[in-house]
Amino acid sequence: MTAKRILIVEDEKAIRDMIAFGLRRAGYEVSEAEDCRSARAQIVDSRPDLLLIDWMLPDMSGLELIRTLRRAKDTEEIPAIMLTAKVEEQDKIGGLDGGADDYVTKPFSPRELLARIQAVLRRAAPAGGSDVVEVEGLKLDDSSHRVSTGEREIALGPTEYRLLHFFMTHPERVFSRGQLLDRVWGGSTYVEERTVDVHIRRLRKALEPFSLERLVQTVRGSGYRFSTRES
């Protein structure tokens, strides 16, 4: 099996070296960048399987780099983990809202970072099968990993795709945040329940231009459901 390639975007060489050493010992192929400009050049040259991006970088913020990548079709699905010393909840939510798939606060242990990387890579892996699910013109083709309505494709990040796939294959049922974490995230102990709300918002935002956000409904005090009926 080919080793997964991880790009570390971090301006502090000591931290970059520490992370790279641990990842190489764990069997990953590692490349490094000290700023966003270098990172974007490397991504174009050789697409990584996952990005580790520091929030504070010399030329632009890591968060803005993630937002830029999410706007481009060829990089929108690359999983990204934000590395930062910011610990406030609003900073975490801001990072996730900006397109990060996970958020790791400094200082962190090598074991925690590896666990989070493995969890994000599992979530980003396309699900098997060749089934097509269609609800009210919203079509999810699991064999090609594409979501569309009519002739228009809907761009989703890997976590939003898995969330929508789960909803579309389990319609009309209410799921709590804990149940969604268990079924979509695989019960990772490193993901907080609040993360579900962030990805629900991102999924709805992706569906909104097609007037399909109404299908993902909030059930007050209980969780979320996917339904064609009015909530």
PAKESE-238879 format. One record per residue: residue in one letter; x, y, z of N, C-alpha, C in turn. Coordinates in steps of 0.2 Angstrom, whole numbers. Each point is the difference from the previous one (the first is absolute). Layout:
% PAKESE-238879
@r A	nx X	ny Y	nz Z	cax X	cay Y	caz Z	cx X	cy Y	cz Z
...
//
This chain:
% PAKESE-238879
@r M	nx 4	ny -6	nz 0	cax -4	cay 6	caz 0	cx 4	cy 6	cz 0
@r T	nx -1	ny 5	nz -4	cax 4	cay 6	caz -1	cx -1	cy 4	cz 7
@r A	nx 5	ny 3	nz 2	cax 0	cay 4	caz 6	cx -4	cy 7	cz -1
@r K	nx -4	ny 2	nz 5	cax -4	cay 6	caz -1	cx 5	cy 6	cz 1
@r R	nx -1	ny 5	nz -5	cax 4	cay 6	caz 0	cx -3	cy 5	cz 4
@r I	nx 4	ny 3	nz 5	cax -2	cay 6	caz 4	cx 4	cy 6	cz -1
@r L	nx -3	ny 5	nz -1	cax 4	cay 7	caz -1	cx -1	cy 4	cz 7
@r I	nx 6	ny 1	nz 3	cax 0	cay 4	caz 6	cx 1	cy 7	cz -2
@r V	nx -4	ny 5	nz 2	cax 1	cay 7	caz -1	cx 0	cy 4	cz 6
@r E	nx 7	ny 1	nz 2	cax 1	cay 3	caz 7	cx 7	cy 4	cz -1
@r D	nx 0	ny 6	nz 3	cax 6	cay 4	caz -1	cx 5	cy -1	cz 5
@r E	nx -2	ny -3	nz 5	cax 6	cay -2	caz 5	cx 3	cy -6	cz -1
@r K	nx 6	ny 0	nz -2	cax 4	cay -6	caz -2	cx 0	cy -5	cz 5
@r A	nx 1	ny 1	nz 7	cax 0	cay -5	caz 5	cx -6	cy -4	cz 0
@r I	nx -6	ny 4	nz 0	cax -6	cay -4	caz 0	cx -1	cy -4	cz -6
@r R	nx 2	ny 3	nz -6	cax -1	cay -4	caz -6	cx 4	cy -6	cz 0
@r D	nx 6	ny 0	nz 3	cax 5	cay -5	caz 0	cx -3	cy -6	cz 5
@r M	nx -3	ny 2	nz 5	cax -3	cay -4	caz 5	cx -5	cy -4	cz -3
@r I	nx -5	ny 4	nz -3	cax -6	cay -4	caz -3	cx 2	cy -4	cz -6
@r A	nx 5	ny 2	nz -4	cax 2	cay -4	caz -6	cx 3	cy -7	cz 3
@r F	nx 4	ny 1	nz 5	cax 4	cay -6	caz 3	cx -5	cy -5	cz 2
@r G	nx -5	ny 2	nz 4	cax -6	cay -5	caz 2	cx -4	cy -3	cz -5
@r L	nx -1	ny 4	nz -5	cax -4	cay -2	caz -6	cx 4	cy -5	cz -4
@r R	nx 6	ny 1	nz -1	cax 4	cay -5	caz -4	cx 1	cy -6	cz 4
@r R	nx 1	ny 0	nz 6	cax 0	cay -6	caz 4	cx -6	cy -4	cz 0
@r A	nx -6	ny 3	nz -1	cax -7	cay -3	caz -1	cx -1	cy -2	cz -7
@r G	nx 5	ny 1	nz -4	cax -1	cay -3	caz -7	cx -3	cy 5	cz -5
@r Y	nx -1	ny 6	nz 1	cax -2	cay 5	caz -4	cx 5	cy 3	cz -5
@r E	nx -1	ny 2	nz -6	cax 4	cay 4	caz -4	cx -1	cy 7	cz 2
@r V	nx 5	ny 4	nz 1	cax 0	cay 7	caz 3	cx 3	cy 5	cz -5
@r S	nx -3	ny 5	nz -1	cax 3	cay 6	caz -3	cx -2	cy 6	cz 5
@r E	nx 4	ny 5	nz -1	cax 0	cay 6	caz 4	cx 0	cy 7	cz -4
@r A	nx -4	ny 5	nz 3	cax 0	cay 6	caz -2	cx 0	cy 5	cz 6
@r E	nx 4	ny 6	nz -1	cax 0	cay 5	caz 5	cx -5	cy 5	cz 0
@r D	nx -3	ny 1	nz -6	cax -5	cay 5	caz -1	cx -5	cy -2	cz -5
@r C	nx -5	ny 4	nz -1	cax -6	cay -2	caz -4	cx 2	cy 0	cz -8
@r R	nx 4	ny 4	nz -2	cax 3	cay 0	caz -7	cx 3	cy -6	cz -2
@r S	nx 5	ny -2	nz 5	cax 3	cay -7	caz -2	cx -5	cy -6	cz 1
@r A	nx -4	ny 1	nz 4	cax -5	cay -6	caz 1	cx -4	cy -1	cz -7
@r R	nx -3	ny 6	nz -2	cax -4	cay 0	caz -6	cx 4	cy -3	cz -6
@r A	nx 6	ny 2	nz -1	cax 5	cay -3	caz -5	cx 1	cy -7	cz 1
@r Q	nx 1	ny -3	nz 6	cax 0	cay -7	caz 1	cx -6	cy -4	cz -2
@r I	nx -6	ny 3	nz 2	cax -6	cay -3	caz -1	cx -1	cy -1	cz -8
@r V	nx 1	ny 5	nz -3	cax 0	cay 0	caz -8	cx 4	cy -5	cz -3
@r D	nx 6	ny -1	nz 3	cax 5	cay -4	caz -3	cx -1	cy -7	cz 2
@r S	nx -2	ny -2	nz 6	cax -2	cay -7	caz 3	cx -5	cy 1	cz 5
@r R	nx -6	ny -2	nz -2	cax -6	cay 1	caz 5	cx 1	cy -5	cz 6
@r P	nx -1	ny 3	nz 6	cax 1	cay -4	caz 6	cx -7	cy -3	cz 2
@r D	nx 1	ny -5	nz 4	cax -7	cay -4	caz 2	cx -3	cy 4	cz 6
@r L	nx 5	ny 4	nz 4	cax -3	cay 4	caz 5	cx 5	cy 6	cz 2
@r L	nx -3	ny 5	nz 2	cax 4	cay 6	caz 2	cx 0	cy 1	cz 8
@r L	nx 6	ny 2	nz 2	cax 0	cay 2	caz 7	cx 2	cy 8	cz 0
@r I	nx -4	ny 4	nz 2	cax 1	cay 7	caz -2	cx 0	cy 4	cz 7
@r D	nx 5	ny 4	nz 1	cax 1	cay 4	caz 6	cx -5	cy 7	cz -1
@r W	nx -3	ny 2	nz 5	cax -5	cay 6	caz -1	cx 4	cy 6	cz -2
@r M	nx 6	ny 1	nz 4	cax 4	cay 6	caz -1	cx 6	cy -1	cz -5
@r L	nx -1	ny 3	nz -6	cax 6	cay -1	caz -5	cx 2	cy 7	cz -2
@r P	nx 6	ny 0	nz -3	cax 3	cay 7	caz -1	cx -3	cy 4	cz -6
@r D	nx -3	ny -4	nz -5	cax -3	cay 4	caz -6	cx -7	cy 1	cz 0
@r M	nx -4	ny -5	nz 3	cax -7	cay 0	caz 1	cx -2	cy -5	cz 5
@r S	nx -6	ny 1	nz 3	cax -2	cay -5	caz 5	cx -1	cy -7	cz -2
@r G	nx 1	ny -5	nz 4	cax -1	cay -7	caz -2	cx -8	cy -1	cz -2
@r L	nx -4	ny 4	nz 4	cax -7	cay 0	caz -1	cx -2	cy 2	cz -7
@r E	nx 3	ny 6	nz -2	cax -1	cay 2	caz -7	cx 3	cy -4	cz -5
@r L	nx 5	ny -4	nz 1	cax 3	cay -5	caz -5	cx -6	cy -5	cz -1
@r I	nx -2	ny -3	nz 6	cax -6	cay -5	caz -1	cx -6	cy 3	cz -4
@r R	nx -2	ny 6	nz 2	cax -5	cay 3	caz -4	cx 1	cy 0	cz -7
@r T	nx 6	ny 2	nz -2	cax 2	cay 0	caz -7	cx 0	cy -6	cz -4
@r L	nx 3	ny -5	nz 4	cax 0	cay -7	caz -3	cx -8	cy -3	cz -1
@r R	nx -4	ny 2	nz 5	cax -7	cay -3	caz -1	cx -4	cy 4	cz -5
@r R	nx 3	ny 5	nz -3	cax -4	cay 4	caz -5	cx 2	cy -3	cz -7
@r A	nx 6	ny -4	nz 0	cax 2	cay -2	caz -7	cx -2	cy -8	cz 0
@r K	nx -2	ny -1	nz -6	cax -3	cay -7	caz -1	cx 5	cy -6	cz 0
@r D	nx 6	ny 2	nz -2	cax 5	cay -6	caz 1	cx 3	cy -1	cz 7
@r T	nx -1	ny 5	nz 4	cax 2	cay -1	caz 7	cx -5	cy 0	cz 6
@r E	nx -6	ny 1	nz -2	cax -6	cay 1	caz 5	cx -1	cy -6	cz 4
@r E	nx 2	ny -6	nz -2	cax -1	cay -6	caz 4	cx 6	cy -3	cz 4
@r I	nx 6	ny 4	nz 0	cax 6	cay -2	caz 3	cx -2	cy 1	cz 8
@r P	nx 1	ny -5	nz 4	cax -1	cay 1	caz 7	cx 5	cy 4	cz 3
@r A	nx -2	ny 4	nz 5	cax 5	cay 5	caz 3	cx -2	cy 0	cz 8
@r I	nx 6	ny 0	nz 4	cax -1	cay 0	caz 7	cx 4	cy 7	cz 2
@r M	nx -3	ny 4	nz 4	cax 3	cay 6	caz 2	cx 4	cy -1	cz 6
@r L	nx 6	ny 3	nz 1	cax 4	cay 0	caz 5	cx 0	cy 7	cz 3
@r T	nx -1	ny 1	nz 7	cax 0	cay 6	caz 2	cx 0	cy 1	cz 8
@r A	nx 3	ny 5	nz 2	cax 0	cay 1	caz 8	cx -7	cy 3	cz 2
@r K	nx -4	ny 2	nz -4	cax -7	cay 3	caz 2	cx -4	cy -5	cz 3
@r V	nx -3	ny 1	nz 6	cax -3	cay -5	caz 3	cx -8	cy 2	cz 2
@r E	nx -2	ny 6	nz -2	cax -6	cay 2	caz 1	cx -5	cy -4	cz -4
@r E	nx -6	ny -1	nz 2	cax -5	cay -4	caz -4	cx -2	cy 4	cz -6
@r Q	nx 0	ny 6	nz 0	cax -2	cay 4	caz -6	cx 6	cy -1	cz -6
@r D	nx 6	ny 0	nz 3	cax 5	cay -2	caz -5	cx 0	cy -6	cz -3
@r K	nx -2	ny -5	nz 4	cax -1	cay -7	caz -3	cx -6	cy 0	cz -5
@r I	nx -5	ny 3	nz 2	cax -6	cay 0	caz -5	cx 2	cy 4	cz -6
@r G	nx 4	ny 5	nz 0	cax 2	cay 4	caz -5	cx 4	cy -4	cz -5
@r G	nx 5	ny -4	nz 3	cax 4	cay -4	caz -4	cx -4	cy -5	cz -4
@r L	nx -5	ny -3	nz 3	cax -4	cay -6	caz -3	cx -5	cy 4	cz -5
@r D	nx -2	ny 5	nz 1	cax -5	cay 4	caz -4	cx 4	cy 2	cz -7
@r G	nx 7	ny 1	nz 1	cax 4	cay 3	caz -5	cx 2	cy -6	cz -5
@r G	nx -2	ny -6	nz 2	cax 2	cay -6	caz -4	cx 4	cy -5	cz 2
@r A	nx 3	ny 1	nz 7	cax 4	cay -5	caz 3	cx -4	cy -6	cz 1
@r D	nx 3	ny -6	nz 0	cax -3	cay -7	caz 2	cx 1	cy -1	cz 7
@r D	nx 5	ny 3	nz 3	cax 1	cay -1	caz 7	cx 5	cy 5	cz 3
@r Y	nx 1	ny 1	nz 6	cax 3	cay 5	caz 3	cx 4	cy -3	cz 6
@r V	nx 6	ny 2	nz 0	cax 5	cay -3	caz 5	cx 3	cy 6	cz 4
@r T	nx -1	ny 0	nz 6	cax 4	cay 6	caz 4	cx 6	cy -2	cz 3
@r K	nx 5	ny 5	nz -1	cax 7	cay -1	caz 3	cx 0	cy 2	cz 7
@r P	nx 4	ny -4	nz 4	cax 4	cay -6	caz -2	cx -4	cy -6	cz -1
@r F	nx 2	ny -4	nz -4	cax -4	cay -7	caz -1	cx 5	cy -5	cz 0
@r S	nx -2	ny -6	nz 2	cax 4	cay -6	caz 0	cx 1	cy -3	cz -7
@r P	nx 5	ny -3	nz -1	cax 1	cay -4	caz -7	cx -6	cy -5	cz -1
@r R	nx -2	ny -3	nz 6	cax -5	cay -6	caz -1	cx -7	cy 3	cz -1
@r E	nx -1	ny 6	nz 3	cax -7	cay 3	caz -2	cx 0	cy 3	cz -7
@r L	nx 6	ny 3	nz -2	cax 0	cay 2	caz -7	cx -1	cy -6	cz -5
@r L	nx 3	ny -5	nz 1	cax 0	cay -6	caz -4	cx -7	cy -3	cz 0
@r A	nx -4	ny 0	nz 6	cax -6	cay -3	caz 0	cx -5	cy 5	cz -4
@r R	nx 1	ny 6	nz 0	cax -5	cay 5	caz -3	cx 2	cy -1	cz -8
@r I	nx 6	ny -1	nz -2	cax 1	cay 0	caz -7	cx -3	cy -7	cz -3
@r Q	nx 1	ny -5	nz 4	cax -3	cay -7	caz -2	cx -8	cy 1	cz 0
@r A	nx -3	ny 4	nz 4	cax -7	cay 0	caz 0	cx -2	cy 5	cz -6
@r V	nx 3	ny 5	nz -1	cax -2	cay 4	caz -6	cx 1	cy -4	cz -7
@r L	nx 6	ny -3	nz 0	cax 1	cay -4	caz -6	cx -6	cy -6	cz -1
@r R	nx -2	ny -3	nz 5	cax -5	cay -5	caz 0	cx -7	cy 4	cz -3
@r R	nx -1	ny 6	nz 3	cax -6	cay 3	caz -2	cx 0	cy 2	cz -8
@r A	nx 6	ny 2	nz -2	cax 1	cay 3	caz -7	cx 0	cy -6	cz -5
@r A	nx 1	ny -6	nz 2	cax 0	cay -6	caz -4	cx -6	cy -1	cz -3
@r P	nx -1	ny -1	nz -7	cax -6	cay -1	caz -3	cx -3	cy -6	cz 2
@r A	nx -7	ny 0	nz 1	cax -3	cay -7	caz 2	cx -1	cy -4	cz -6
@r G	nx 0	ny -7	nz 2	cax 0	cay -4	caz -6	cx -7	cy -1	cz -2
@r G	nx -1	ny -4	nz -6	cax -6	cay -1	caz -3	cx -2	cy 4	cz -6
@r S	nx -5	ny -2	nz -3	cax -2	cay 4	caz -7	cx -7	cy 2	cz 0
@r D	nx -3	ny 1	nz 6	cax -7	cay 2	caz 1	cx -1	cy 7	cz -2
@r V	nx -6	ny 2	nz -2	cax -2	cay 7	caz -1	cx -6	cy 1	cz 4
@r V	nx 0	ny 5	nz 4	cax -6	cay 2	caz 4	cx -2	cy 7	cz -3
@r E	nx -7	ny 0	nz -1	cax -3	cay 7	caz -2	cx -6	cy 1	cz 4
@r V	nx 0	ny 7	nz 2	cax -6	cay 2	caz 4	cx -1	cy 7	cz -3
@r E	nx -6	ny 1	nz -2	cax -3	cay 7	caz -3	cx 5	cy 3	cz -4
@r G	nx 3	ny -4	nz -5	cax 5	cay 3	caz -5	cx 7	cy 1	cz 3
@r L	nx 1	ny -2	nz 6	cax 7	cay 0	caz 3	cx 2	cy -7	cz -1
@r K	nx 6	ny -1	nz -4	cax 3	cay -6	caz -2	cx 7	cy -1	cz 3
@r L	nx 1	ny -5	nz 4	cax 6	cay -2	caz 2	cx 2	cy -7	cz -3
@r D	nx 6	ny 1	nz -4	cax 3	cay -6	caz -3	cx 6	cy -2	cz 4
@r D	nx -1	ny -6	nz 4	cax 6	cay -2	caz 4	cx 6	cy -3	cz -4
@r S	nx -2	ny -3	nz -6	cax 6	cay -2	caz -4	cx 5	cy 5	cz -2
@r S	nx -3	ny 6	nz -2	cax 4	cay 5	caz -3	cx 1	cy 6	cz 6
@r H	nx -3	ny -1	nz 5	cax 1	cay 4	caz 6	cx -2	cy 7	cz -2
@r R	nx -6	ny 1	nz -4	cax -2	cay 6	caz -2	cx -8	cy 1	cz 2
@r V	nx -1	ny 7	nz 1	cax -7	cay 2	caz 2	cx -2	cy 5	cz -5
@r S	nx -6	ny -1	nz -2	cax -3	cay 5	caz -5	cx -7	cy 1	cz 0
@r T	nx -3	ny 5	nz -3	cax -7	cay 1	caz -1	cx -1	cy 2	cz -7
@r G	nx -4	ny -3	nz -4	cax 0	cay 1	caz -7	cx 7	cy -1	cz -3
@r E	nx 2	ny 5	nz -4	cax 6	cay -1	caz -3	cx 6	cy 4	cz 4
@r R	nx -2	ny 3	nz 6	cax 5	cay 3	caz 4	cx 3	cy -4	cz 5
@r E	nx 6	ny 1	nz 1	cax 4	cay -4	caz 5	cx 0	cy 4	cz 6
@r I	nx -1	ny -3	nz 6	cax 1	cay 4	caz 7	cx 6	cy -2	cz 3
@r A	nx 4	ny 5	nz 1	cax 7	cay -1	caz 3	cx -1	cy -1	cz 8
@r L	nx 3	ny -6	nz 2	cax 0	cay -1	caz 7	cx 7	cy -2	cz 3
@r G	nx 1	ny 1	nz 6	cax 6	cay -2	caz 3	cx -1	cy -7	cz 2
@r P	nx 6	ny -4	nz 2	cax -1	cay -7	caz 1	cx -5	cy -2	cz 6
@r T	nx 0	ny 4	nz 5	cax -4	cay -1	caz 6	cx -7	cy 2	cz -2
@r E	nx -1	ny 5	nz -3	cax -7	cay 2	caz -2	cx -3	cy -6	cz -5
@r Y	nx 4	ny -2	nz -4	cax -2	cay -6	caz -5	cx -2	cy -6	cz 4
@r R	nx 4	ny -2	nz 5	cax -2	cay -6	caz 4	cx -6	cy 2	cz 5
@r L	nx -1	ny 6	nz 2	cax -6	cay 2	caz 4	cx -6	cy -1	cz -5
@r L	nx 0	ny 3	nz -6	cax -5	cay 0	caz -4	cx -2	cy -7	cz -2
@r H	nx 5	ny -4	nz -2	cax -1	cay -7	caz -1	cx -4	cy -4	cz 5
@r F	nx 2	ny 1	nz 6	cax -3	cay -3	caz 6	cx -7	cy 2	cz 0
@r F	nx -1	ny 7	nz 0	cax -7	cay 3	caz 0	cx -5	cy -3	cz -5
@r M	nx 3	ny 0	nz -7	cax -4	cay -3	caz -5	cx -2	cy -7	cz 0
@r T	nx 5	ny -4	nz 3	cax -2	cay -7	caz 1	cx -3	cy -2	cz 6
@r H	nx -2	ny 5	nz 5	cax -4	cay -1	caz 6	cx -5	cy 6	cz 0
@r P	nx -4	ny 1	nz -5	cax -5	cay 6	caz 1	cx -5	cy -1	cz 5
@r E	nx -3	ny 6	nz 2	cax -6	cay 1	caz 4	cx 2	cy -3	cz 7
@r R	nx 6	ny -1	nz 2	cax 2	cay -2	caz 7	cx 3	cy 5	cz 3
@r V	nx -1	ny 1	nz 7	cax 4	cay 6	caz 3	cx 6	cy -4	cz 4
@r F	nx 5	ny 4	nz -1	cax 7	cay -2	caz 3	cx 3	cy 5	cz 4
@r S	nx 2	ny -2	nz 6	cax 3	cay 5	caz 5	cx 7	cy 1	cz -3
@r R	nx 3	ny 5	nz 3	cax 7	cay 2	caz -2	cx 5	cy -6	cz 2
@r G	nx -2	ny -3	nz 6	cax 4	cay -6	caz 1	cx 0	cy -6	cz -4
@r Q	nx -6	ny -1	nz -3	cax -1	cay -5	caz -5	cx 3	cy 1	cz -6
@r L	nx 0	ny 7	nz -2	cax 3	cay 2	caz -7	cx 8	cy -1	cz 1
@r L	nx 2	ny 2	nz 6	cax 7	cay -1	caz 1	cx 2	cy -7	cz -1
@r D	nx -4	ny -5	nz 3	cax 2	cay -7	caz 0	cx -1	cy -3	cz -7
@r R	nx -5	ny 2	nz -4	cax -1	cay -3	caz -6	cx 4	cy 4	cz -6
@r V	nx 1	ny 6	nz 0	cax 3	cay 4	caz -5	cx 8	cy 1	cz 1
@r W	nx 1	ny 1	nz 7	cax 7	cay 1	caz 1	cx 4	cy -6	cz 3
@r G	nx -4	ny -5	nz 1	cax 3	cay -6	caz 3	cx 1	cy -1	cz 7
@r G	nx -4	ny 5	nz 4	cax 1	cay 0	caz 7	cx 7	cy 2	cz 3
@r S	nx 3	ny 4	nz -4	cax 7	cay 3	caz 2	cx -1	cy 4	cz 6
@r T	nx 4	ny -2	nz 5	cax -1	cay 4	caz 7	cx 4	cy 7	cz -1
@r Y	nx 3	ny 1	nz -6	cax 3	cay 7	caz 0	cx -4	cy 5	cz -4
@r V	nx -6	ny -2	nz -1	cax -5	cay 5	caz -4	cx -6	cy 2	cz 5
@r E	nx -1	ny 6	nz 1	cax -5	cay 3	caz 5	cx -7	cy 0	cz -4
@r E	nx -5	ny -1	nz 4	cax -7	cay 0	caz -3	cx -1	cy 7	cz -3
@r R	nx 3	ny 5	nz 2	cax -1	cay 7	caz -3	cx 2	cy 0	cz -8
@r T	nx 5	ny -5	nz -1	cax 2	cay 0	caz -7	cx -5	cy -2	cz -5
@r V	nx -5	ny -4	nz 3	cax -6	cay -2	caz -5	cx -3	cy 6	cz -2
@r D	nx -2	ny 5	nz 4	cax -3	cay 6	caz -2	cx 3	cy 4	cz -5
@r V	nx 7	ny 0	nz 0	cax 4	cay 3	caz -4	cx -1	cy -3	cz -7
@r H	nx 1	ny -6	nz -1	cax -1	cay -4	caz -6	cx -7	cy 0	cz -3
@r I	nx -5	ny 0	nz 5	cax -7	cay 1	caz -3	cx 0	cy 7	cz -3
@r R	nx 2	ny 5	nz 3	cax 0	cay 7	caz -3	cx 3	cy 0	cz -7
@r R	nx 6	ny -4	nz 0	cax 4	cay 0	caz -7	cx -4	cy -4	cz -5
@r L	nx -3	ny -5	nz 2	cax -4	cay -4	caz -5	cx -6	cy 4	cz -2
@r R	nx -4	ny 3	nz 4	cax -5	cay 5	caz -2	cx 2	cy 5	cz -4
@r K	nx 6	ny 3	nz 1	cax 2	cay 6	caz -4	cx 2	cy -3	cz -7
@r A	nx 2	ny -6	nz -1	cax 2	cay -3	caz -7	cx -7	cy -1	cz -3
@r L	nx -5	ny -2	nz 3	cax -7	cay -2	caz -3	cx -4	cy 6	cz -1
@r E	nx 2	ny 6	nz 3	cax -5	cay 6	caz 0	cx -1	cy 3	cz -7
@r P	nx 6	ny 0	nz -4	cax -1	cay 3	caz -7	cx -5	cy -4	cz -4
@r F	nx -1	ny -6	nz 2	cax -5	cay -5	caz -4	cx -7	cy 0	cz 3
@r S	nx -1	ny 4	nz 6	cax -6	cay -1	caz 3	cx -1	cy -7	cz 3
@r L	nx 5	ny -3	nz 3	cax -1	cay -7	caz 2	cx 2	cy 0	cz 8
@r E	nx 2	ny 6	nz 3	cax 2	cay 0	caz 7	cx -5	cy -2	cz 4
@r R	nx -7	ny 1	nz -2	cax -5	cay -2	caz 4	cx -1	cy -7	cz 2
@r L	nx 4	ny -5	nz -4	cax 0	cay -7	caz 1	cx 3	cy -2	cz 7
@r V	nx 5	ny 4	nz 2	cax 4	cay -1	caz 6	cx -3	cy 4	cz 5
@r Q	nx -4	ny -3	nz 5	cax -4	cay 3	caz 4	cx 2	cy -1	cz 8
@r T	nx -1	ny 6	nz 3	cax 2	cay 0	caz 8	cx -6	cy -2	cz 3
@r V	nx 0	ny -5	nz 5	cax -5	cay -2	caz 4	cx 2	cy 2	cz 7
@r R	nx -3	ny 6	nz 2	cax 2	cay 3	caz 6	cx 0	cy -5	cz 6
@r G	nx 5	ny 0	nz 4	cax 1	cay -4	caz 6	cx 2	cy -7	cz -2
@r S	nx 0	ny -2	nz -6	cax 1	cay -7	caz -2	cx 6	cy -1	cz -4
@r G	nx 1	ny 4	nz -6	cax 5	cay -1	caz -4	cx -2	cy 2	cz -7
@r Y	nx 2	ny -4	nz -5	cax -1	cay 2	caz -7	cx -4	cy -6	cz -4
@r R	nx -3	ny 1	nz -5	cax -3	cay -5	caz -5	cx 0	cy 3	cz -7
@r F	nx 0	ny -5	nz -5	cax 0	cay 1	caz -7	cx -7	cy -1	cz -2
@r S	nx -4	ny 4	nz -2	cax -7	cay -1	caz -2	cx -3	cy 5	cz -5
@r T	nx -4	ny -3	nz -4	cax -3	cay 4	caz -6	cx -7	cy 4	cz 3
@r R	nx -2	ny -2	nz 6	cax -6	cay 3	caz 3	cx 2	cy 7	cz 3
@r E	nx -5	ny 4	nz 1	cax 2	cay 6	caz 4	cx 1	cy -1	cz 7
@r S	nx 5	ny 3	nz 3	cax 2	cay -1	caz 7	cx -5	cy 3	cz 4
//
